[in-house]
Amino acid sequence: MATEPAQGARAKSTDRTGGGTSESTPTKPTDPSPQTPGEEPEGSPRTKLYVRRWFMLLLFSSYSLSNNFQWIHYSVISNITVRYYRVSILAVDWLSMVYMLTYIPLIFPTTWILDRYGSRDRYGLRVVGLLGSSLNCIGAWLKVAGVGRERFRSPCSPRPSAPWRRSSSSGCLPGLPPSVRDPGRCLPPRLLVSLASQLGIALGFLIPPVLVPNAADIAVVERGMDVMMFGTAGVTTLLFILVIIFFREKPPIPPSPAQASIFESEAEYSYIGSVKRLVKSVPFVLLIVTYGVNSGSFYAISTLLNQVVLSKYPGEEVNVGRIGLTIVLTGLLGSVLCGIWLDRTRTYKGTTVVVYILSFLCMTAFTFTLDLGYLAVVFATAGALGFFMTGYLPLGFEFAAEITYPESEGTSSGLLNASAQTFGIALTLFMGYLVNNVSTLAGSLCLCVTLFIGAILTALIKSDLKRLRAQQSGENTNAESKTTAL
């Protein structure tokens, strides 16, 4: 009895996101040779899981955590930063937004390097990882040198390295999963890295208000700045050393049939061609916009949280950090629960639409209850907002991976991240202007409107789960091959 190869696992498919028809090179049926127990069937691609993948995942997650901590730690104490450095609030906001601004052009060469060399070249992924972690470390030490009332330009100086640090952090993720993913379980590793990133933001909300008090004595503020910057530099230095010693390339054998299919077609991969096919895909373009709106809203509310809350609750700097922590911690819970649900049901579109709508409703609740005078209500609405808004972030990446397969996840993730940074800058600037020149209510309503539009556009995305079909096809081929061998 002969078996046919799975299209997603064995044949080099020309079906791309642009909507072309699928063509595959036919393979002549062959009679399988006798198989011994535990041996890979001849009709299926060889796959293998390595225990080392979990240490690689932990190392990458820690590096991502430290990077995201540095993104928000000035903004959460923006009123203290303004007083210490004697600069405008907009200048402090730009300490966060410059991450987003410089990220946009540099994510493309980063993903190009990863896509071209990270999977085929022995050292591509390792080089990008080393570059990102080294700049993460250098940037932290430059901030140490920037502690001083006349040294505001020094904290800005490491920011041009931020996109390489952050883009390599985001860009390495699609290159890393082949060494950590279990067949049929594509979400958990990406989810764990996303959780680590959110935990870094949570620490960025929690720690700075505690270490840097809003004291009348500037010497006390400066001492807190020193402790925070030296601590950050020490952690990033340790992580850089660990990356040098332990960070490795892809495994010799792919972990799943879907990844095996991508490995087989790498020789014909074109980054520019992949980008062109992706931007011609209407569902993916809609996802780029909706992901950008949701993530950009999260970046805006995170950057401006200090200004928004203190406008109604003066002197509550520590509670601002705790509210930010609540947003992220409930978001971590949301990411886990949504991830478990998605991994079991594979209802990608339905889950993303529901989570998006609930993000809009929670932002509306946060907006109209902020000035009630009860911090407990702010904590509750902010927590609900974080649960759904932050919980959406990993869902967007996984939905993109499904509808764009077999395109490189590095390319699709890079485009999603570039959209997020673009919308993040625009919404932060516009919301910041409204908060400081019109009213806090007007600034919050700005995000409500954008999230409402994003929810409508998300509902219009056509769901075509290409990666799931390839995975199932590969598993069916394995099962048929084993049955034939018996």
C-alpha positions in Angstrom: 0.0 0.0 0.0 1.5 3.3 -1.1 1.2 6.7 0.7 1.2 10.2 -0.7 3.4 12.9 0.8 1.7 15.8 2.7 1.7 19.1 0.8 2.7 21.1 3.9 5.5 18.8 5.0 7.1 17.1 2.0 6.4 19.2 -1.1 7.9 22.6 -1.8 4.7 24.6 -2.1 4.4 27.8 -4.1 1.2 28.7 -2.3 1.9 32.0 -0.8 0.0 34.6 1.2 -0.7 36.6 -1.9 -3.5 34.2 -2.9 -1.8 32.2 -5.7 -2.7 28.6 -6.4 -0.8 25.8 -4.8 1.5 23.7 -6.9 3.6 20.9 -5.7 6.2 18.6 -7.2 4.6 15.2 -7.5 6.4 12.3 -5.8 6.2 8.8 -7.1 4.6 6.4 -4.7 7.1 4.0 -3.3 6.6 0.9 -1.2 7.9 1.4 2.3 10.8 -0.7 3.5 10.3 -2.7 6.7 10.4 -0.5 9.8 11.8 -1.3 13.2 10.0 -0.1 16.3 10.8 3.6 17.1 12.3 4.2 13.6 11.1 7.2 11.6 8.9 6.2 8.7 10.4 6.8 5.3 7.4 8.8 4.1 7.6 11.4 6.8 10.2 14.2 7.6 12.5 13.5 10.4 11.8 15.5 13.6 13.3 15.6 17.0 12.9 17.6 20.3 15.9 18.7 22.4 15.8 19.3 26.1 18.2 22.2 25.6 15.4 24.2 23.9 14.0 25.1 27.3 17.2 26.7 28.5 17.5 28.6 25.3 13.9 29.8 25.8 14.6 30.8 29.4 17.7 32.7 28.3 15.9 34.5 25.5 13.0 35.3 27.8 15.3 36.9 30.4 17.0 39.0 27.8 13.6 40.2 26.5 12.5 41.0 30.0 15.4 43.2 30.7 14.9 45.0 27.5 11.3 45.8 28.1 12.0 47.0 31.6 14.2 49.7 30.2 11.5 50.9 27.8 9.1 52.1 30.5 11.2 52.9 33.6 11.5 56.7 32.9 7.8 57.2 31.8 6.3 55.7 34.9 8.0 58.4 37.0 7.7 61.1 34.3 6.8 63.8 36.8 10.0 63.0 38.8 12.1 62.8 35.7 10.8 66.2 34.5 11.7 67.8 37.9 15.1 66.0 38.1 16.4 66.8 34.6 14.4 70.1 34.3 13.0 69.2 30.9 9.5 69.2 29.4 7.0 66.3 29.7 7.2 65.8 26.0 11.0 65.3 26.2 10.4 62.5 28.8 7.7 61.0 26.6 10.2 60.8 23.8 12.4 58.6 26.0 9.8 55.9 25.4 8.7 56.9 21.9 12.3 56.9 20.5 12.2 53.1 21.1 9.3 52.9 18.7 10.6 55.5 16.2 14.0 54.0 15.6 12.7 50.5 15.8 10.6 50.9 12.6 13.4 51.3 10.0 15.8 48.9 11.7 13.4 46.0 12.1 13.7 45.3 8.4 17.5 44.7 8.2 17.2 42.7 11.4 14.6 40.4 10.1 16.4 40.2 6.7 19.5 39.0 8.5 17.5 36.5 10.5 15.6 35.2 7.6 18.5 35.0 5.2 21.2 33.7 7.6 19.5 32.8 10.8 18.0 29.5 9.5 20.6 28.5 6.9 23.9 30.0 8.2 25.6 28.5 11.2 26.1 31.8 13.0 23.3 34.1 11.7 20.9 33.8 14.7 23.7 33.8 17.2 25.2 37.0 15.7 21.9 38.8 16.0 21.4 37.6 19.5 24.9 38.7 20.5 24.4 42.1 18.9 21.1 42.7 20.6 22.2 41.6 24.1 25.5 43.6 23.8 23.6 46.8 22.9 21.1 46.1 25.7 24.1 46.0 28.1 25.9 49.0 26.6 22.7 51.1 26.7 22.2 50.2 30.3 25.7 51.4 31.2 25.2 54.6 29.2 22.2 55.3 31.4 24.4 54.9 34.4 26.6 57.6 33.0 23.5 59.7 32.4 22.6 60.1 36.1 23.1 63.8 36.8 20.9 66.9 36.4 22.9 68.2 33.5 23.2 64.9 31.7 19.8 64.4 30.1 21.3 63.9 26.7 23.1 60.9 27.9 20.0 58.9 28.7 18.9 59.7 25.1 22.2 58.6 23.6 21.7 54.9 24.1 18.3 55.1 22.5 19.6 54.7 18.9 20.7 51.3 20.0 17.2 50.5 21.3 15.8 49.3 18.0 18.7 46.8 17.5 18.2 45.7 21.1 14.4 45.5 20.7 14.2 44.4 17.1 16.7 41.6 17.7 14.7 40.7 20.8 11.4 40.6 18.8 13.1 39.3 15.6 14.9 36.4 17.2 11.7 35.0 18.5 10.5 33.6 15.1 14.0 32.2 14.7 14.1 30.6 18.1 10.9 28.5 18.1 12.2 25.8 15.8 14.5 24.8 18.7 11.8 24.9 21.3 8.4 24.1 19.8 6.7 20.8 20.3 4.9 19.4 17.3 1.2 20.4 17.5 2.0 22.9 20.3 3.2 26.0 18.5 1.8 28.5 21.0 3.4 27.9 24.4 7.0 28.9 23.7 6.0 32.1 22.0 3.5 32.7 24.8 6.3 32.2 27.4 8.5 34.8 25.7 5.6 37.2 25.5 4.9 36.6 29.2 8.6 37.4 30.0 8.3 40.6 27.9 5.2 41.7 29.8 6.9 40.8 33.1 9.7 43.2 32.1 7.1 45.9 31.6 5.5 45.0 34.9 8.8 45.4 36.7 9.3 48.7 34.9 6.0 49.9 36.4 6.7 48.6 39.9 10.4 49.2 40.7 11.1 52.8 39.6 8.5 54.5 41.9 9.9 52.5 44.8 13.5 53.2 44.1 13.1 56.8 43.0 10.8 58.6 45.4 9.3 62.0 44.7 11.3 63.6 47.4 11.9 67.3 47.8 15.6 66.6 48.3 17.1 66.1 44.8 20.0 64.2 46.3 17.5 61.5 47.4 16.1 61.3 43.9 19.6 61.1 42.4 20.5 58.3 44.8 17.5 56.4 43.7 18.4 56.9 40.0 21.8 55.5 40.7 20.5 52.4 42.4 18.0 51.7 39.5 20.6 52.3 36.7 23.4 50.3 38.3 21.0 47.4 39.1 19.8 47.4 35.5 23.4 47.5 34.1 24.4 44.6 36.3 21.6 42.4 35.2 22.1 43.1 31.5 25.8 42.4 31.8 25.1 39.0 33.4 22.7 38.2 30.6 25.2 39.3 27.9 27.8 36.9 29.4 25.3 34.0 29.4 24.3 34.7 25.8 28.0 34.6 24.8 28.4 31.2 26.5 25.2 29.4 25.8 23.2 30.9 22.9 23.2 28.6 20.0 21.7 28.2 16.5 18.8 26.1 15.3 18.8 22.4 16.1 20.3 19.9 13.5 16.8 18.3 13.2 13.6 20.3 13.0 11.0 19.8 15.8 7.9 19.5 13.6 6.7 18.6 10.1 5.6 22.3 9.5 9.1 23.5 10.4 10.7 20.7 8.3 8.7 22.0 5.3 10.2 25.5 5.9 13.7 24.1 6.3 13.4 22.2 3.0 12.3 25.3 1.1 14.9 27.7 2.6 17.2 27.6 -0.4 14.6 29.4 -2.5 13.6 31.9 0.1 13.6 35.6 -0.8 13.0 38.2 1.9 11.9 40.9 -0.6 9.6 38.5 -2.3 8.1 37.4 1.0 7.4 41.1 2.0 5.7 41.7 -1.4 3.5 38.6 -1.0 2.6 39.6 2.5 1.6 43.2 1.7 -0.6 41.9 -1.1 -2.6 39.7 1.3 -5.7 41.6 2.3 -6.3 39.5 5.5 -2.7 40.2 6.6 -2.8 43.9 5.8 -6.0 44.2 7.9 -4.2 42.3 10.7 -1.3 44.7 10.5 -3.6 47.6 11.0 -5.6 46.1 13.8 -2.6 44.7 15.6 -1.0 48.1 15.4 -4.0 49.9 16.8 -4.3 47.5 19.8 -0.6 47.5 20.6 -0.2 51.2 19.9 -3.0 51.9 22.4 -1.2 49.7 24.9 2.0 51.7 24.4 0.2 55.0 24.6 -1.6 54.2 27.9 1.6 52.7 29.3 3.7 55.8 28.4 1.1 58.3 29.6 -0.3 56.4 32.7 1.6 58.6 35.1 0.1 61.8 33.6 -3.4 60.3 33.2 -3.7 59.0 36.8 -1.9 61.9 38.5 -4.2 64.4 36.8 -7.0 63.0 39.0 -5.0 61.6 41.9 -2.1 63.9 42.7 0.8 62.5 44.8 0.0 58.9 44.0 3.2 58.1 42.2 3.6 54.7 43.9 0.0 53.7 43.1 0.6 54.7 39.5 3.3 52.0 39.4 1.0 49.6 41.1 -1.8 50.3 38.6 0.7 49.7 35.7 1.7 46.5 37.4 -1.9 45.5 37.7 -2.4 46.1 34.0 0.5 43.9 33.1 -0.1 41.1 35.6 -3.8 40.7 34.6 -2.5 40.8 31.0 -0.2 37.9 31.8 -3.1 36.0 33.1 -5.1 36.9 30.0 -2.3 35.8 27.8 -2.1 32.4 29.5 -5.8 31.8 29.5 -6.3 33.0 25.9 -3.2 30.9 24.9 -4.5 27.8 26.5 -7.9 28.3 24.9 -6.4 29.0 21.5 -4.0 26.0 21.7 -6.9 23.7 22.4 -9.6 25.1 20.2 -7.6 26.7 17.4 -10.3 29.3 17.0 -7.9 32.0 16.0 -10.3 34.6 14.5 -13.1 34.1 17.0 -10.7 34.5 19.9 -9.0 37.6 18.6 -12.4 39.3 17.7 -13.8 38.6 21.2 -10.7 39.8 23.0 -10.5 42.9 20.8 -14.1 43.9 21.6 -13.6 43.4 25.3 -10.5 45.5 25.1 -12.6 48.3 23.7 -15.3 47.9 26.4 -12.7 47.9 29.2 -11.0 51.0 27.8 -14.4 52.7 27.8 -15.0 51.7 31.4 -11.6 53.0 32.4 -12.3 56.3 30.7 -15.6 57.0 32.4 -14.7 55.8 35.9 -11.3 57.5 36.2 -12.6 60.6 37.9 -15.0 59.0 40.3 -12.4 59.5 43.1 -11.9 55.9 44.0 -8.5 54.4 43.3 -9.9 50.9 43.9 -12.2 51.4 40.8 -9.2 52.6 38.8 -7.3 49.4 39.8 -10.3 47.2 38.8 -10.9 48.8 35.4 -7.2 49.0 34.6 -6.8 45.3 35.5 -9.7 44.4 33.2 -8.2 46.5 30.4 -4.8 44.8 30.9 -6.4 41.3 30.9 -7.8 41.8 27.4 -5.5 44.4 25.8 -2.2 42.7 26.8 -3.8 39.3 26.3 -4.4 40.1 22.7 -0.7 40.6 21.8 0.4 37.0 21.5 -2.9 36.1 19.8 -2.1 38.6 17.0 1.3 36.9 16.3 -0.2 33.4 16.2 -3.1 34.5 14.0 -0.5 36.1 11.6 1.6 32.9 11.6 -1.5 30.9 10.6 -2.7 33.1 7.7 0.7 33.8 6.3 2.2 30.2 6.4 4.6 29.2 4.9 6.1 32.7 4.8 8.8 33.4 7.4 7.4 34.2 10.8 10.3 36.6 11.2 9.0 38.7 8.3 5.4 38.7 9.4 6.3 39.4 13.0 8.6 42.3 11.9 5.8 43.9 9.9 3.4 43.6 12.9 5.9 45.1 15.2 6.6 48.0 12.8 2.9 48.7 12.7 2.7 48.6 16.5 5.5 51.1 16.9 4.0 53.4 14.2 0.6 53.5 15.9 2.3 53.7 19.3 4.1 56.9 18.4 1.0 58.4 16.7 -1.4 57.6 19.5 1.1 58.6 22.3 1.7 62.0 20.7 -2.0 62.6 20.0 -3.2 61.3 23.4 -0.4 63.2 25.2 -1.5 66.4 23.4 -5.1 65.9 24.4 -4.3 65.0 28.0 -2.0 68.1 28.5 -3.9 70.6 26.4 -7.6 69.6 26.4 -8.5 67.0 29.1 -7.7 63.6 30.3 -11.2 62.4 29.2 -10.5 63.6 25.6 -7.2 61.7 25.6 -8.8 58.5 26.8 -11.7 58.8 24.4 -9.1 58.9 21.6 -8.1 55.3 22.5 -11.7 54.2 22.8 -12.4 55.3 19.2 -9.3 53.7 17.7 -10.0 50.4 19.5 -13.6 50.5 18.3 -12.4 50.9 14.7 -9.8 48.1 15.2 -12.5 45.7 16.5 -14.6 46.3 13.3 -11.6 45.7 11.1 -10.6 42.5 13.0 -14.1 41.1 12.3 -13.5 41.6 8.6 -10.3 39.4 8.5 -10.7 36.2 6.5 -9.5 33.2 8.5 -7.3 30.8 6.5 -5.4 28.5 8.9 -2.6 27.4 6.6 -0.1 26.4 9.2 -2.6 24.3 11.1 -3.5 22.5 7.8 0.2 21.8 7.1 0.7 20.5 10.7 -2.3 18.2 10.5 -1.3 17.0 7.0 2.2 16.1 8.3 0.7 14.3 11.3 -1.7 12.4 9.1 1.2 11.4 6.8 3.2 10.1 9.8 0.2 8.1 10.9 -0.4 6.6 7.5 3.2 5.7 7.0 3.4 3.9 10.3 0.2 2.0 9.5 1.5 1.1 6.1 4.8 -0.1 7.6 2.9 -2.5 9.9 
